[in-house]
């Protein structure tokens, strides 16, 4: 049993995992490492002058793992099912129970459709401002919630919004992941 299962390991999924793991939630990322980032080069990501997409993914995965998330690039989620206690995520290697699920599968909306998420008129997953779908405690991010505005920093923001909503729910109040220099190791 984990607190948060993230399905997809691009900028949105890793951003969500970074926030949740950094703040003490047991987090696992299921990632087939098929992100579009491997075809990208970033010049338009704040704080980064220039970085190859694959290098960005390596640096970001390392950061997420350093904060305690279990990133599984060799284990892709094949199904997500809602249960009485949360969710079960299926992979070829087994089943994992989670309280929350963040879908970050790019433009592949099949898992959201299979679990019964509502869709917008433009065939994207319908979410609120916190990225929560019509299925309680299930979040959708990035290209699956946008018809064409696909961009790494937007996706990372979606992942952060989903994570802050989960953290707020867990802590029972609005939560802000804001560090000050005194917090830095």
Secondary structure, DSSP 8 states (H G I E B T S, - for coil): -EEEEEE--SHHHHHHHHHHHHTT--EEEE--S--GGGG-EESSBTTBS-EEHHHHHHHHHHHHHHTT-EEETT--EEEEEEETTEEEEEETTEEEEEEEEEE--TT--HHHHHHT--B-TTSSB---TT-B-SSTTEEE-GGGG-SS---HHHHHHHHHHHHHHHHHHHHTS-------GGG--
